[in-house]
Amino acid sequence: MEDVKSEGCGPGCDCDKPSGNKKAKVAICLIVLLAVCGILVYKAASAKQRAPAITETAFAAPIANQANVQEPAANLVEDKKTVGEFIDSLASLNKVAINQDAVFVFIPIKGNDIVSKEITDAIASAKQKIESSGASLGLYTLQSSSPEYANIAAQLPPPGMLVMSKGRGMAGVSREITETKLLQAYVASSRAGGCGPSSSCGPSTPGCGPSAPAKGPGPRM
């Protein structure tokens, strides 16, 4: 019988080797294949989970940065406002405001010429009403470096507004500058008597120095 088995086995058939080796090889191959498949599935699942986080970071950050940059810039442009032209003395009004019937001279807090939107709105509204009556009105800011600033600020605590009518007088509004108070000061200054023979108001003109802020219709200046 051994001869018959030998005759039926051709070269390379491994007829004499036990069949257990083949089963072991097959099992090892299956294990390796399953392990590879498991790794591929894990990587695919991990990529799907990370994708939303990466997308959110890429688009959300520029939008947030854009909002943080643009909004303050807009606020800075809107908030930083001054009143008219800067002058270094009230005497200069006799030149720069020669063609105007009255002037608003803003007295700022020392070192800060910026005014709030509420004040600029009040000034603009009062100016419009005064000019609607036919009078011309100029807007100015006395520089805090002016030699006159300390004396005026002591009598008209800043922020304040000096309202001066050409050839007549002046009145003041201190701290709380509103449209109503500006109009009252304008009426008071326009009804006041003349300030000396030059018929114009300035620190060099007798009787034209600033006095206490107007209350109600305001004192005669």
VENMO-V449344 format. One record per residue. N is the residue number from 0. OMEGA is omega as a letter, one per 30 degrees, with the letter a starting at -180 (NA if undefined). NEAR is the number of other C-alpha atoms within 10 Angstrom. Layout:
N;OMEGA;NEAR / N;OMEGA;NEAR
//
This chain:
0;l;6 / 1;l;6 / 2;a;7 / 3;l;8 / 4;a;10 / 5;a;11 / 6;a;9 / 7;a;10 / 8;l;12 / 9;l;9 / 10;l;7 / 11;a;6 / 12;l;9 / 13;a;10 / 14;a;13 / 15;a;9 / 16;a;9 / 17;a;8 / 18;a;10 / 19;l;8 / 20;a;9 / 21;a;10 / 22;l;10 / 23;l;10 / 24;a;10 / 25;a;10 / 26;l;11 / 27;l;11 / 28;l;12 / 29;l;11 / 30;l;11 / 31;a;11 / 32;l;11 / 33;l;12 / 34;l;12 / 35;l;11 / 36;l;11 / 37;l;11 / 38;l;10 / 39;l;11 / 40;a;11 / 41;l;10 / 42;l;10 / 43;l;10 / 44;a;10 / 45;l;10 / 46;l;10 / 47;a;10 / 48;a;10 / 49;a;10 / 50;l;10 / 51;a;11 / 52;a;10 / 53;a;10 / 54;a;10 / 55;a;10 / 56;a;10 / 57;a;11 / 58;a;10 / 59;a;10 / 60;l;10 / 61;a;11 / 62;l;10 / 63;l;10 / 64;a;10 / 65;l;10 / 66;a;10 / 67;a;11 / 68;a;10 / 69;a;10 / 70;l;10 / 71;l;11 / 72;l;10 / 73;l;10 / 74;a;10 / 75;l;10 / 76;a;9 / 77;a;11 / 78;a;12 / 79;l;12 / 80;l;15 / 81;a;19 / 82;l;22 / 83;a;14 / 84;l;14 / 85;l;16 / 86;a;17 / 87;l;16 / 88;l;17 / 89;l;19 / 90;a;15 / 91;l;13 / 92;l;20 / 93;l;15 / 94;a;8 / 95;a;13 / 96;a;17 / 97;a;13 / 98;a;12 / 99;a;15 / 100;a;19 / 101;l;27 / 102;l;22 / 103;l;25 / 104;a;24 / 105;l;27 / 106;a;27 / 107;l;24 / 108;a;17 / 109;l;14 / 110;a;9 / 111;a;11 / 112;a;19 / 113;l;15 / 114;a;17 / 115;l;12 / 116;l;14 / 117;a;11 / 118;a;17 / 119;l;18 / 120;l;13 / 121;l;18 / 122;a;21 / 123;a;13 / 124;l;16 / 125;l;21 / 126;a;21 / 127;a;14 / 128;l;13 / 129;a;16 / 130;l;13 / 131;l;10 / 132;l;8 / 133;l;9 / 134;l;13 / 135;a;16 / 136;l;20 / 137;a;20 / 138;a;19 / 139;l;22 / 140;l;22 / 141;a;24 / 142;l;22 / 143;l;20 / 144;a;12 / 145;l;12 / 146;a;11 / 147;a;15 / 148;a;19 / 149;a;14 / 150;a;11 / 151;a;19 / 152;l;19 / 153;a;11 / 154;a;15 / 155;a;23 / 156;a;19 / 157;f;18 / 158;a;21 / 159;l;22 / 160;l;29 / 161;a;27 / 162;a;28 / 163;l;31 / 164;a;27 / 165;l;23 / 166;a;20 / 167;a;23 / 168;a;29 / 169;l;36 / 170;a;30 / 171;l;33 / 172;a;28 / 173;l;22 / 174;a;15 / 175;a;12 / 176;l;18 / 177;l;18 / 178;a;20 / 179;a;14 / 180;l;22 / 181;l;24 / 182;l;21 / 183;l;20 / 184;l;30 / 185;l;28 / 186;l;19 / 187;a;26 / 188;a;29 / 189;l;22 / 190;a;15 / 191;l;18 / 192;a;15 / 193;a;21 / 194;l;22 / 195;a;16 / 196;a;9 / 197;l;12 / 198;l;15 / 199;a;22 / 200;l;26 / 201;a;23 / 202;a;14 / 203;a;12 / 204;a;15 / 205;l;12 / 206;a;16 / 207;l;19 / 208;a;17 / 209;l;21 / 210;a;18 / 211;l;17 / 212;a;21 / 213;l;25 / 214;a;15 / 215;l;11 / 216;l;15 / 217;l;20 / 218;l;17 / 219;a;17 / 220;NA;24
//
